[in-house]
Amino acid sequence: MKDQRWTLARIAEVIARLFRIRYSLRGVSLLLHRMGWSPQMSVHRAAERDEVVITWWKTEQWQRIKGRRRLGMRGSASTTKPVKS
């Protein structure tokens, strides 16, 4: 077995073997969340990760994007319903 990740399907299979109970993938997901488990995250950062570029993006690009919002102005998120005064 090359891929060693614990997928919902594999966890459901283990539950079925050990406890003779079948769960849907959604059911397995809910059980894991109730027990405090979260989706698998990589322990290591990507080798291609460039901290300089990330820092630049956070300081330059994100500030520029964030600055586009107009705070304090009334508006509607809907494109079909205009704001009523």
Jmol script that loads the backbone (N, CA, C; Angstrom):
load data "model"
ATOM      1  N   MET A   1       0.851  -1.176   0.000  1.00  0.00           N
ATOM      2  CA  MET A   1       0.000   0.000   0.000  1.00  0.00           C
ATOM      3  C   MET A   1       0.900   1.244   0.000  1.00  0.00           C
ATOM      4  N   LYS A   2       0.888   2.013  -1.095  1.00  0.00           N
ATOM      5  CA  LYS A   2       1.730   3.198  -1.207  1.00  0.00           C
ATOM      6  C   LYS A   2       1.191   4.352  -0.373  1.00  0.00           C
ATOM      7  N   ASP A   3      -0.079   4.646  -0.574  1.00  0.00           N
ATOM      8  CA  ASP A   3      -0.691   5.790   0.095  1.00  0.00           C
ATOM      9  C   ASP A   3      -1.090   5.396   1.514  1.00  0.00           C
ATOM     10  N   GLN A   4      -0.537   6.075   2.507  1.00  0.00           N
ATOM     11  CA  GLN A   4      -0.766   5.695   3.898  1.00  0.00           C
ATOM     12  C   GLN A   4      -1.690   6.659   4.645  1.00  0.00           C
ATOM     13  N   ARG A   5      -2.372   7.552   3.911  1.00  0.00           N
ATOM     14  CA  ARG A   5      -3.247   8.513   4.574  1.00  0.00           C
ATOM     15  C   ARG A   5      -4.510   7.842   5.102  1.00  0.00           C
ATOM     16  N   TRP A   6      -5.012   8.395   6.189  1.00  0.00           N
ATOM     17  CA  TRP A   6      -6.251   7.897   6.767  1.00  0.00           C
ATOM     18  C   TRP A   6      -7.405   8.667   6.147  1.00  0.00           C
ATOM     19  N   THR A   7      -8.030   8.071   5.144  1.00  0.00           N
ATOM     20  CA  THR A   7      -9.183   8.688   4.509  1.00  0.00           C
ATOM     21  C   THR A   7     -10.438   8.286   5.277  1.00  0.00           C
ATOM     22  N   LEU A   8     -11.528   9.005   5.030  1.00  0.00           N
ATOM     23  CA  LEU A   8     -12.792   8.649   5.688  1.00  0.00           C
ATOM     24  C   LEU A   8     -13.212   7.233   5.311  1.00  0.00           C
ATOM     25  N   ALA A   9     -12.969   6.854   4.074  1.00  0.00           N
ATOM     26  CA  ALA A   9     -13.339   5.502   3.637  1.00  0.00           C
ATOM     27  C   ALA A   9     -12.552   4.443   4.403  1.00  0.00           C
ATOM     28  N   ARG A  10     -11.282   4.677   4.614  1.00  0.00           N
ATOM     29  CA  ARG A  10     -10.463   3.713   5.361  1.00  0.00           C
ATOM     30  C   ARG A  10     -10.881   3.649   6.825  1.00  0.00           C
ATOM     31  N   ILE A  11     -11.182   4.799   7.398  1.00  0.00           N
ATOM     32  CA  ILE A  11     -11.622   4.821   8.797  1.00  0.00           C
ATOM     33  C   ILE A  11     -12.952   4.093   8.936  1.00  0.00           C
ATOM     34  N   ALA A  12     -13.875   4.312   7.978  1.00  0.00           N
ATOM     35  CA  ALA A  12     -15.167   3.618   7.999  1.00  0.00           C
ATOM     36  C   ALA A  12     -14.959   2.104   7.907  1.00  0.00           C
ATOM     37  N   GLU A  13     -13.990   1.698   7.109  1.00  0.00           N
ATOM     38  CA  GLU A  13     -13.689   0.272   6.959  1.00  0.00           C
ATOM     39  C   GLU A  13     -13.163  -0.326   8.267  1.00  0.00           C
ATOM     40  N   VAL A  14     -12.301   0.400   8.958  1.00  0.00           N
ATOM     41  CA  VAL A  14     -11.759  -0.073  10.242  1.00  0.00           C
ATOM     42  C   VAL A  14     -12.878  -0.173  11.278  1.00  0.00           C
ATOM     43  N   ILE A  15     -13.753   0.839  11.314  1.00  0.00           N
ATOM     44  CA  ILE A  15     -14.887   0.804  12.256  1.00  0.00           C
ATOM     45  C   ILE A  15     -15.764  -0.406  11.965  1.00  0.00           C
ATOM     46  N   ALA A  16     -16.023  -0.654  10.687  1.00  0.00           N
ATOM     47  CA  ALA A  16     -16.868  -1.797  10.314  1.00  0.00           C
ATOM     48  C   ALA A  16     -16.228  -3.120  10.723  1.00  0.00           C
ATOM     49  N   ARG A  17     -14.929  -3.235  10.528  1.00  0.00           N
ATOM     50  CA  ARG A  17     -14.236  -4.484  10.909  1.00  0.00           C
ATOM     51  C   ARG A  17     -14.204  -4.692  12.410  1.00  0.00           C
ATOM     52  N   LEU A  18     -13.857  -3.635  13.139  1.00  0.00           N
ATOM     53  CA  LEU A  18     -13.690  -3.775  14.586  1.00  0.00           C
ATOM     54  C   LEU A  18     -15.010  -3.854  15.342  1.00  0.00           C
ATOM     55  N   PHE A  19     -15.998  -3.053  14.921  1.00  0.00           N
ATOM     56  CA  PHE A  19     -17.232  -2.933  15.701  1.00  0.00           C
ATOM     57  C   PHE A  19     -18.467  -3.474  14.997  1.00  0.00           C
ATOM     58  N   ARG A  20     -18.295  -3.933  13.756  1.00  0.00           N
ATOM     59  CA  ARG A  20     -19.411  -4.463  12.967  1.00  0.00           C
ATOM     60  C   ARG A  20     -20.554  -3.452  12.855  1.00  0.00           C
ATOM     61  N   ILE A  21     -20.168  -2.184  12.663  1.00  0.00           N
ATOM     62  CA  ILE A  21     -21.134  -1.096  12.482  1.00  0.00           C
ATOM     63  C   ILE A  21     -20.727  -0.347  11.213  1.00  0.00           C
ATOM     64  N   ARG A  22     -21.693  -0.101  10.353  1.00  0.00           N
ATOM     65  CA  ARG A  22     -21.410   0.630   9.116  1.00  0.00           C
ATOM     66  C   ARG A  22     -21.824   2.094   9.261  1.00  0.00           C
ATOM     67  N   TYR A  23     -20.924   2.992   8.879  1.00  0.00           N
ATOM     68  CA  TYR A  23     -21.208   4.424   8.858  1.00  0.00           C
ATOM     69  C   TYR A  23     -20.977   4.958   7.458  1.00  0.00           C
ATOM     70  N   SER A  24     -21.745   5.959   7.096  1.00  0.00           N
ATOM     71  CA  SER A  24     -21.477   6.663   5.839  1.00  0.00           C
ATOM     72  C   SER A  24     -20.224   7.522   6.046  1.00  0.00           C
ATOM     73  N   LEU A  25     -19.668   8.030   4.959  1.00  0.00           N
ATOM     74  CA  LEU A  25     -18.489   8.891   5.089  1.00  0.00           C
ATOM     75  C   LEU A  25     -18.825  10.139   5.904  1.00  0.00           C
ATOM     76  N   ARG A  26     -20.014  10.680   5.688  1.00  0.00           N
ATOM     77  CA  ARG A  26     -20.450  11.850   6.460  1.00  0.00           C
ATOM     78  C   ARG A  26     -20.570  11.488   7.940  1.00  0.00           C
ATOM     79  N   GLY A  27     -21.083  10.305   8.230  1.00  0.00           N
ATOM     80  CA  GLY A  27     -21.204   9.848   9.612  1.00  0.00           C
ATOM     81  C   GLY A  27     -19.850   9.704  10.285  1.00  0.00           C
ATOM     82  N   VAL A  28     -18.881   9.165   9.549  1.00  0.00           N
ATOM     83  CA  VAL A  28     -17.521   9.029  10.087  1.00  0.00           C
ATOM     84  C   VAL A  28     -16.945  10.413  10.369  1.00  0.00           C
ATOM     85  N   SER A  29     -17.157  11.335   9.436  1.00  0.00           N
ATOM     86  CA  SER A  29     -16.661  12.700   9.616  1.00  0.00           C
ATOM     87  C   SER A  29     -17.255  13.334  10.872  1.00  0.00           C
ATOM     88  N   LEU A  30     -18.546  13.182  11.069  1.00  0.00           N
ATOM     89  CA  LEU A  30     -19.199  13.742  12.266  1.00  0.00           C
ATOM     90  C   LEU A  30     -18.655  13.108  13.547  1.00  0.00           C
ATOM     91  N   LEU A  31     -18.462  11.795  13.531  1.00  0.00           N
ATOM     92  CA  LEU A  31     -17.902  11.120  14.704  1.00  0.00           C
ATOM     93  C   LEU A  31     -16.510  11.659  15.041  1.00  0.00           C
ATOM     94  N   LEU A  32     -15.678  11.797  14.029  1.00  0.00           N
ATOM     95  CA  LEU A  32     -14.310  12.285  14.253  1.00  0.00           C
ATOM     96  C   LEU A  32     -14.320  13.712  14.803  1.00  0.00           C
ATOM     97  N   HIS A  33     -15.179  14.562  14.252  1.00  0.00           N
ATOM     98  CA  HIS A  33     -15.252  15.940  14.750  1.00  0.00           C
ATOM     99  C   HIS A  33     -15.734  15.989  16.197  1.00  0.00           C
ATOM    100  N   ARG A  34     -16.699  15.142  16.530  1.00  0.00           N
ATOM    101  CA  ARG A  34     -17.188  15.098  17.916  1.00  0.00           C
ATOM    102  C   ARG A  34     -16.096  14.674  18.888  1.00  0.00           C
ATOM    103  N   MET A  35     -15.172  13.850  18.399  1.00  0.00           N
ATOM    104  CA  MET A  35     -14.071  13.385  19.249  1.00  0.00           C
ATOM    105  C   MET A  35     -12.896  14.358  19.248  1.00  0.00           C
ATOM    106  N   GLY A  36     -13.033  15.457  18.527  1.00  0.00           N
ATOM    107  CA  GLY A  36     -11.982  16.463  18.530  1.00  0.00           C
ATOM    108  C   GLY A  36     -10.933  16.312  17.453  1.00  0.00           C
ATOM    109  N   TRP A  37     -11.146  15.411  16.514  1.00  0.00           N
ATOM    110  CA  TRP A  37     -10.197  15.229  15.417  1.00  0.00           C
ATOM    111  C   TRP A  37     -10.492  16.245  14.336  1.00  0.00           C
ATOM    112  N   SER A  38      -9.449  16.679  13.649  1.00  0.00           N
ATOM    113  CA  SER A  38      -9.617  17.629  12.551  1.00  0.00           C
ATOM    114  C   SER A  38      -8.975  17.039  11.297  1.00  0.00           C
ATOM    115  N   PRO A  39      -9.240  17.636  10.131  1.00  0.00           N
ATOM    116  CA  PRO A  39      -8.629  17.105   8.906  1.00  0.00           C
ATOM    117  C   PRO A  39      -7.115  17.069   8.999  1.00  0.00           C
ATOM    118  N   GLN A  40      -6.549  16.099   8.333  1.00  0.00           N
ATOM    119  CA  GLN A  40      -5.106  15.911   8.371  1.00  0.00           C
ATOM    120  C   GLN A  40      -4.394  17.096   7.742  1.00  0.00           C
ATOM    121  N   MET A  41      -3.388  17.587   8.441  1.00  0.00           N
ATOM    122  CA  MET A  41      -2.581  18.692   7.939  1.00  0.00           C
ATOM    123  C   MET A  41      -1.142  18.207   7.813  1.00  0.00           C
ATOM    124  N   SER A  42      -0.472  18.732   6.852  1.00  0.00           N
ATOM    125  CA  SER A  42       0.919  18.354   6.633  1.00  0.00           C
ATOM    126  C   SER A  42       1.790  18.820   7.795  1.00  0.00           C
ATOM    127  N   VAL A  43       2.711  17.988   8.222  1.00  0.00           N
ATOM    128  CA  VAL A  43       3.624  18.339   9.300  1.00  0.00           C
ATOM    129  C   VAL A  43       4.740  19.237   8.769  1.00  0.00           C
ATOM    130  N   HIS A  44       5.111  19.015   7.538  1.00  0.00           N
ATOM    131  CA  HIS A  44       6.216  19.751   6.941  1.00  0.00           C
ATOM    132  C   HIS A  44       5.696  20.800   5.965  1.00  0.00           C
ATOM    133  N   ARG A  45       6.433  21.894   5.869  1.00  0.00           N
ATOM    134  CA  ARG A  45       6.089  22.919   4.884  1.00  0.00           C
ATOM    135  C   ARG A  45       6.614  22.492   3.517  1.00  0.00           C
ATOM    136  N   ALA A  46       5.977  23.026   2.489  1.00  0.00           N
ATOM    137  CA  ALA A  46       6.404  22.701   1.125  1.00  0.00           C
ATOM    138  C   ALA A  46       7.834  23.174   0.896  1.00  0.00           C
ATOM    139  N   ALA A  47       8.604  22.376   0.194  1.00  0.00           N
ATOM    140  CA  ALA A  47       9.992  22.733  -0.100  1.00  0.00           C
ATOM    141  C   ALA A  47      10.064  23.989  -0.952  1.00  0.00           C
ATOM    142  N   GLU A  48       9.022  24.234  -1.748  1.00  0.00           N
ATOM    143  CA  GLU A  48       9.002  25.391  -2.640  1.00  0.00           C
ATOM    144  C   GLU A  48       8.584  26.672  -1.926  1.00  0.00           C
ATOM    145  N   ARG A  49       8.217  26.611  -0.671  1.00  0.00           N
ATOM    146  CA  ARG A  49       7.725  27.765   0.067  1.00  0.00           C
ATOM    147  C   ARG A  49       8.785  28.853   0.111  1.00  0.00           C
ATOM    148  N   ASP A  50       8.402  30.062  -0.246  1.00  0.00           N
ATOM    149  CA  ASP A  50       9.321  31.191  -0.292  1.00  0.00           C
ATOM    150  C   ASP A  50       8.843  32.242   0.722  1.00  0.00           C
ATOM    151  N   GLU A  51       9.467  32.274   1.885  1.00  0.00           N
ATOM    152  CA  GLU A  51       9.048  33.167   2.961  1.00  0.00           C
ATOM    153  C   GLU A  51       9.118  34.640   2.561  1.00  0.00           C
ATOM    154  N   VAL A  52      10.096  35.005   1.738  1.00  0.00           N
ATOM    155  CA  VAL A  52      10.234  36.396   1.304  1.00  0.00           C
ATOM    156  C   VAL A  52       9.015  36.818   0.492  1.00  0.00           C
ATOM    157  N   VAL A  53       8.601  35.967  -0.442  1.00  0.00           N
ATOM    158  CA  VAL A  53       7.435  36.273  -1.273  1.00  0.00           C
ATOM    159  C   VAL A  53       6.170  36.316  -0.421  1.00  0.00           C
ATOM    160  N   ILE A  54       6.044  35.410   0.527  1.00  0.00           N
ATOM    161  CA  ILE A  54       4.873  35.386   1.399  1.00  0.00           C
ATOM    162  C   ILE A  54       4.802  36.662   2.223  1.00  0.00           C
ATOM    163  N   THR A  55       5.915  37.093   2.788  1.00  0.00           N
ATOM    164  CA  THR A  55       5.955  38.324   3.581  1.00  0.00           C
ATOM    165  C   THR A  55       5.604  39.522   2.715  1.00  0.00           C
ATOM    166  N   TRP A  56       6.161  39.588   1.498  1.00  0.00           N
ATOM    167  CA  TRP A  56       5.848  40.677   0.585  1.00  0.00           C
ATOM    168  C   TRP A  56       4.353  40.707   0.285  1.00  0.00           C
ATOM    169  N   TRP A  57       3.776  39.538   0.006  1.00  0.00           N
ATOM    170  CA  TRP A  57       2.362  39.479  -0.334  1.00  0.00           C
ATOM    171  C   TRP A  57       1.504  39.974   0.824  1.00  0.00           C
ATOM    172  N   LYS A  58       1.851  39.543   2.045  1.00  0.00           N
ATOM    173  CA  LYS A  58       1.072  39.958   3.214  1.00  0.00           C
ATOM    174  C   LYS A  58       1.146  41.464   3.435  1.00  0.00           C
ATOM    175  N   THR A  59       2.321  42.045   3.259  1.00  0.00           N
ATOM    176  CA  THR A  59       2.471  43.477   3.544  1.00  0.00           C
ATOM    177  C   THR A  59       2.007  44.356   2.394  1.00  0.00           C
ATOM    178  N   GLU A  60       2.289  43.974   1.163  1.00  0.00           N
ATOM    179  CA  GLU A  60       1.956  44.811   0.015  1.00  0.00           C
ATOM    180  C   GLU A  60       0.591  44.471  -0.584  1.00  0.00           C
ATOM    181  N   GLN A  61       0.466  43.276  -1.083  1.00  0.00           N
ATOM    182  CA  GLN A  61      -0.748  42.900  -1.790  1.00  0.00           C
ATOM    183  C   GLN A  61      -1.971  42.888  -0.884  1.00  0.00           C
ATOM    184  N   TRP A  62      -1.854  42.257   0.272  1.00  0.00           N
ATOM    185  CA  TRP A  62      -3.016  42.137   1.151  1.00  0.00           C
ATOM    186  C   TRP A  62      -3.488  43.507   1.609  1.00  0.00           C
ATOM    187  N   GLN A  63      -2.573  44.396   1.932  1.00  0.00           N
ATOM    188  CA  GLN A  63      -2.967  45.743   2.353  1.00  0.00           C
ATOM    189  C   GLN A  63      -3.677  46.475   1.211  1.00  0.00           C
ATOM    190  N   ARG A  64      -3.203  46.287  -0.009  1.00  0.00           N
ATOM    191  CA  ARG A  64      -3.835  46.923  -1.160  1.00  0.00           C
ATOM    192  C   ARG A  64      -5.241  46.364  -1.377  1.00  0.00           C
ATOM    193  N   ILE A  65      -5.380  45.066  -1.275  1.00  0.00           N
ATOM    194  CA  ILE A  65      -6.686  44.419  -1.455  1.00  0.00           C
ATOM    195  C   ILE A  65      -7.625  44.828  -0.324  1.00  0.00           C
ATOM    196  N   LYS A  66      -7.128  44.788   0.902  1.00  0.00           N
ATOM    197  CA  LYS A  66      -7.939  45.127   2.062  1.00  0.00           C
ATOM    198  C   LYS A  66      -8.363  46.595   2.013  1.00  0.00           C
ATOM    199  N   GLY A  67      -7.518  47.452   1.487  1.00  0.00           N
ATOM    200  CA  GLY A  67      -7.824  48.879   1.423  1.00  0.00           C
ATOM    201  C   GLY A  67      -8.938  49.223   0.464  1.00  0.00           C
ATOM    202  N   ARG A  68      -9.333  48.306  -0.393  1.00  0.00           N
ATOM    203  CA  ARG A  68     -10.410  48.554  -1.349  1.00  0.00           C
ATOM    204  C   ARG A  68     -11.776  48.629  -0.690  1.00  0.00           C
ATOM    205  N   ARG A  69     -11.915  48.007   0.463  1.00  0.00           N
ATOM    206  CA  ARG A  69     -13.210  48.036   1.153  1.00  0.00           C
ATOM    207  C   ARG A  69     -13.516  49.451   1.591  1.00  0.00           C
ATOM    208  N   ARG A  70     -14.741  49.823   1.498  1.00  0.00           N
ATOM    209  CA  ARG A  70     -15.154  51.146   1.948  1.00  0.00           C
ATOM    210  C   ARG A  70     -15.926  50.971   3.244  1.00  0.00           C
ATOM    211  N   LEU A  71     -15.266  51.214   4.329  1.00  0.00           N
ATOM    212  CA  LEU A  71     -15.890  51.029   5.630  1.00  0.00           C
ATOM    213  C   LEU A  71     -16.825  52.188   5.935  1.00  0.00           C
ATOM    214  N   GLY A  72     -17.899  51.897   6.599  1.00  0.00           N
ATOM    215  CA  GLY A  72     -18.827  52.935   7.033  1.00  0.00           C
ATOM    216  C   GLY A  72     -19.820  53.354   5.980  1.00  0.00           C
ATOM    217  N   MET A  73     -19.738  52.828   4.773  1.00  0.00           N
ATOM    218  CA  MET A  73     -20.690  53.188   3.729  1.00  0.00           C
ATOM    219  C   MET A  73     -21.799  52.155   3.700  1.00  0.00           C
ATOM    220  N   ARG A  74     -23.032  52.646   3.529  1.00  0.00           N
ATOM    221  CA  ARG A  74     -24.158  51.733   3.441  1.00  0.00           C
ATOM    222  C   ARG A  74     -24.147  51.073   2.083  1.00  0.00           C
ATOM    223  N   GLY A  75     -24.553  49.856   2.050  1.00  0.00           N
ATOM    224  CA  GLY A  75     -24.607  49.145   0.786  1.00  0.00           C
ATOM    225  C   GLY A  75     -25.284  47.810   0.963  1.00  0.00           C
ATOM    226  N   SER A  76     -25.476  47.158  -0.131  1.00  0.00           N
ATOM    227  CA  SER A  76     -26.102  45.848  -0.114  1.00  0.00           C
ATOM    228  C   SER A  76     -25.153  44.849  -0.752  1.00  0.00           C
ATOM    229  N   ALA A  77     -25.077  43.682  -0.170  1.00  0.00           N
ATOM    230  CA  ALA A  77     -24.251  42.625  -0.740  1.00  0.00           C
ATOM    231  C   ALA A  77     -24.930  42.013  -1.954  1.00  0.00           C
ATOM    232  N   SER A  78     -26.226  42.225  -2.056  1.00  0.00           N
ATOM    233  CA  SER A  78     -26.999  41.662  -3.161  1.00  0.00           C
ATOM    234  C   SER A  78     -26.904  42.555  -4.383  1.00  0.00           C
ATOM    235  N   THR A  79     -26.740  41.960  -5.547  1.00  0.00           N
ATOM    236  CA  THR A  79     -26.708  42.742  -6.775  1.00  0.00           C
ATOM    237  C   THR A  79     -28.115  42.967  -7.312  1.00  0.00           C
ATOM    238  N   THR A  80     -29.114  42.331  -6.719  1.00  0.00           N
ATOM    239  CA  THR A  80     -30.482  42.468  -7.212  1.00  0.00           C
ATOM    240  C   THR A  80     -31.349  43.364  -6.344  1.00  0.00           C
ATOM    241  N   LYS A  81     -30.958  43.608  -5.112  1.00  0.00           N
ATOM    242  CA  LYS A  81     -31.760  44.438  -4.205  1.00  0.00           C
ATOM    243  C   LYS A  81     -31.022  45.710  -3.871  1.00  0.00           C
ATOM    244  N   PRO A  82     -31.518  46.857  -4.316  1.00  0.00           N
ATOM    245  CA  PRO A  82     -30.841  48.117  -3.966  1.00  0.00           C
ATOM    246  C   PRO A  82     -31.065  48.469  -2.502  1.00  0.00           C
ATOM    247  N   VAL A  83     -30.233  49.358  -1.991  1.00  0.00           N
ATOM    248  CA  VAL A  83     -30.340  49.813  -0.613  1.00  0.00           C
ATOM    249  C   VAL A  83     -31.522  50.751  -0.505  1.00  0.00           C
ATOM    250  N   LYS A  84     -32.356  50.554   0.520  1.00  0.00           N
ATOM    251  CA  LYS A  84     -33.500  51.448   0.747  1.00  0.00           C
ATOM    252  C   LYS A  84     -33.102  52.498   1.760  1.00  0.00           C
ATOM    253  N   SER A  85     -33.379  53.737   1.462  1.00  0.00           N
ATOM    254  CA  SER A  85     -33.018  54.834   2.378  1.00  0.00           C
ATOM    255  C   SER A  85     -34.106  55.098   3.379  1.00  0.00           C
TER     256      SER A  85
END
end "model"
wireframe off; spacefill off
backbone 0.3
color backbone group
